Amino acid sequence: MTAPAGNLTVNNGATLTAGTSVVSVTNVTMTGGTSGTITASGSWTVAGNWDTSGAGSVLTATSSTVTMSGAANTVKILNASNGFGALTISGTVTTASAITLAGLLTVSGTFDTTATNYGLSVGGGLTVSGAAGILRTNGSTVSVAGNVSVNNAGGYITSGGAGSWTVSGSWTNASTSASWSFAAPITFNASVSQTMTFAVLPGAAAEFNNITFNSGASTVTFTMATNRLIWSGTLSVQGGAGATTLATSNLALTGGALTIGNGGVLTANASAVSVSNVTMAGGASGTLTFTTGAWTVTGNWDSSGAGSTLTAGTSTVTMTGAGTTVRILNASNGFAALTINGTVSAASALTTSGLVTVSGTLDTTVANYGLTIGGGLTVNGATGILRANASTVSIAGNVNVNNAAGYITSTAGGSWTASGSWTNSSTSGSWSFAAPITFNSSSSQTMTWGNPTLEFGGNVRFNSGGSTVTFTMAANSLDVGGTLTIAGGAGTTTLNTSGSNLAINAVTFVVDAGGALTANGSTITVTSIDTHLGTFTVGGSTVVVNASGGSINLTQTVNNLTVSPAISTTFTGSLTWTGTLVFTNAGTVAFGTSSLTSSGAATLTFASATITMSSGNWDTSSATTFTATSSSVTFSGTGNLRIGGSASFGALTVSGGTRTLQSQLTMAGPLTLSGGTLAKGTNALTANAGLTMSGGALTSTSGGVTITGNVSIAAAASYIAFGSESWTVSG
């Protein structure tokens, strides 16, 4: 039936049974108010308008194809039960009602539903065909049961944010048109797996705004092909009783937010992903898998949903936003490598299997969340800041603060464990590291300390347990505001100050069992030091005691040791030295039961110092320099006393026990025996400022006694047991 210049009108009570006929007309009208029927299964070409909206009209055309070829025409049907089979738009057609078709919709001209944003329900597929194919749906609700294909670079679709799309098949988009504009949310809900070929639009424009993959009860995989997916709003992947998977085929994802809901699976593997927020916070399930991909996140990251699975492979996630947060479910669902370029606060404990790089600010202090790093930690560049405060931090690899302006803050309530090397270039006044830190590497490491005012304000411990490890200092002094401990287990842990003779400064320094210090020519400045359970390879080192109230227990033979002026300290172990021992102007240096022994051509200088010893032995006989001007030495317990032939004390007091001379004894100052006994035996005794006995005794066998000044025996209990010696008293 052909009416090239005519119209087809079906009135009330009329029936057109066209069967498989080929029909070509201008306008089709069936608008009567009660009845009218068209039955068709053939091919129709309509050059004008189509209106089968009459009340009571019946259109049975599910097997037909209607092609509308005219310009500036309209199409209108009665309802969804009276729609088309297949519909082809090769002209310019505007809808005047909601449109439903059972089969394929092909748009090679312009199809516009926007006059009143009429709905469009396509029971088959949708093809926007050729360079002139344009579909304008704007605020319409569009449902496509089959595949969508935009098969030419010049074709395009427009949709508005007030509309919505649902597609139950595949998506293939060849458009490169700058007119593409798809603001309506779109949901892909196929019940069988599909291949998705997304567009490459000019200027990397977004293909979609909000896009959802949700196949509900079906288990379906949407596999990307050829091109990346770009969206501007939110990409959601979720399922229901079945799992809905978006598999990227290593193609990129670029867009706004990403949400993985319950039943949703995103397999991104090696894809490059750039998004705003990442959310996987459903209460039951959700899976995010990426192997080697690089992710850039400008907003928040939250993959903490109960039942969620994050498999990060060897990927890198970079967070670039300001004032953002990061949160994961648990240690089994952490990152591989994590880079912080923005300002990011932890909202949970964080775990990585790889490197953490902080070029911006990472702050774990909101609730002092733990930070467990399976690789290394790099605080990078002038803006790198890690605020860990009271957090527990564990680093399996190397720590590197690579810029003078970068810094770390930690407080005493936290703790750190570092299992690699330490390289610190920071000189920042904002550096503050009060948390205790343990270095426990299983292999030898190089340690480059920083130059802040105090690098470690708390305790520092080196302990590699069963491994035999040497930590070698490479640059700068090691400065510790608490206790520095070197210890080991089945293996030996050694701290080596290196041939650069780098200094160590600590309040307390302990070389414990399994620990070793190789000091070379370094200066070690402490309040307290104890090496009696460990190994101290002294070399040409100098120990300096620079604060009062501490204790010194050095059972190894030391080289040089200095107690700084006005400082009082206690030796809890015997001291042997080979170099220079300086107590000049010290406060009280108390040896207690510990002994003092020189070895070789040593130097002893203790001018104006006060030294006390109870039952220890004093043997400085090998010392070639013995300077005691204005000093005071008191012996209060039993022990031996031996000095060199030319050595001379300042003032000397015996207040208890028996002090047995094993050499000559000379004092430039007074000799006072206030208790106990000075047993001189056969040795010479010279007191150049008198002898006062106020409760003590002097026993002699032989050897001359010379007293310059007075001899005063002021207590009844005092006595002198003379031997065969001669006495010369000039007072």
Stockholm file with secondary structure:
# STOCKHOLM 1.0

chainA/1-731         MTAPAGNLTVNNGATLTAGTSVVSVTNVTMTGGTSGTITASGSWTVAGNWDTSGAGSVLTATSSTVTMSGAANTVKILNASNGFGALTISGTVTTASAITLAGLLTVSGTFDTTATNYGLSVGGGLTVSGAAGILRTNGSTVSVAGNVSVNNAGGYITSGGAGSWTVSGSWTNASTSASWSFAAPITFNASVSQTMTFAVLPGAAAEFNNITFNSGASTVTFTMATNRLIWSGTLSVQGGAGATTLATSNLALTGGALTIGNGGVLTANASAVSVSNVTMAGGASGTLTFTTGAWTVTGNWDSSGAGSTLTAGTSTVTMTGAGTTVRILNASNGFAALTINGTVSAASALTTSGLVTVSGTLDTTVANYGLTIGGGLTVNGATGILRANASTVSIAGNVNVNNAAGYITSTAGGSWTASGSWTNSSTSGSWSFAAPITFNSSSSQTMTWGNPTLEFGGNVRFNSGGSTVTFTMAANSLDVGGTLTIAGGAGTTTLNTSGSNLAINAVTFVVDAGGALTANGSTITVTSIDTHLGTFTVGGSTVVVNASGGSINLTQTVNNLTVSPAISTTFTGSLTWTGTLVFTNAGTVAFGTSSLTSSGAATLTFASATITMSSGNWDTSSATTFTATSSSVTFSGTGNLRIGGSASFGALTVSGGTRTLQSQLTMAGPLTLSGGTLAKGTNALTANAGLTMSGGALTSTSGGVTITGNVSIAAAASYIAFGSESWTVSG
#=GR chainA/1-731 SS CBCTTCCEECCTTCEEEEETCCEEESCEECCCSSCCEEEECSEEEESSCEEECCTTCEEECTTCEEEECCSSEEEEESCGGGCBSEEEECSEEEESSCEEESSCEEESSEEECTTTTCCEEESSCEEECSTTCEEEEETCEEEESSCEEECSTTCEEEECTTCEEEECSCEEECCCCTTCEECSCEEECCSSCEEEECCCCGGGCCSBSSEEECCTTSCEEEEECSSCEEBSSEEEECCSSSCEEEECTTCCEESSEEEECTTEEEECTTCCEEESCEECCCSSCCEEECSSCEEEESSCEEECCTTCEEECTTCEEEECCSSEEEEESCGGGCBSEEEECSEEEESSCEEESSCEEESSEEECTTTTCCEEESSCEEECSTTCEEEEETCEEEESSCEEECSTTCEEEECTTCEEEECSCEEECCCCTTCEECSCEEECCSSCEEEECCCSSCSBSSCEEEECTTSCEEEEEEESCEEEEEEEEEECSSSCEEEECTTTTCCEEEEEEEECTTEEEECTTCEEEESEEECTTSEEECTTCEEEECSTTEEEECCSEESEEEECTTCCEEESSCEEESSEEECTTCSEEECTTCCEEECSSCEEECTTCEEEESSCCEEETTCSEEECTTCEEEECSSEEEEECTTCCBSEEEEEEEEEEESSCEEESSCEEEEEEEEEEETSCEEETTCEEESSCEEEESSSCEEESSCEEECSTTCEEECCSCCEEECC
#=GC SS_cons         CBCTTCCEECCTTCEEEEETCCEEESCEECCCSSCCEEEECSEEEESSCEEECCTTCEEECTTCEEEECCSSEEEEESCGGGCBSEEEECSEEEESSCEEESSCEEESSEEECTTTTCCEEESSCEEECSTTCEEEEETCEEEESSCEEECSTTCEEEECTTCEEEECSCEEECCCCTTCEECSCEEECCSSCEEEECCCCGGGCCSBSSEEECCTTSCEEEEECSSCEEBSSEEEECCSSSCEEEECTTCCEESSEEEECTTEEEECTTCCEEESCEECCCSSCCEEECSSCEEEESSCEEECCTTCEEECTTCEEEECCSSEEEEESCGGGCBSEEEECSEEEESSCEEESSCEEESSEEECTTTTCCEEESSCEEECSTTCEEEEETCEEEESSCEEECSTTCEEEECTTCEEEECSCEEECCCCTTCEECSCEEECCSSCEEEECCCSSCSBSSCEEEECTTSCEEEEEEESCEEEEEEEEEECSSSCEEEECTTTTCCEEEEEEEECTTEEEECTTCEEEESEEECTTSEEECTTCEEEECSTTEEEECCSEESEEEECTTCCEEESSCEEESSEEECTTCSEEECTTCCEEECSSCEEECTTCEEEESSCCEEETTCSEEECTTCEEEECSSEEEEECTTCCBSEEEEEEEEEEESSCEEESSCEEEEEEEEEEETSCEEETTCEEESSCEEEESSSCEEESSCEEECSTTCEEECCSCCEEECC
//
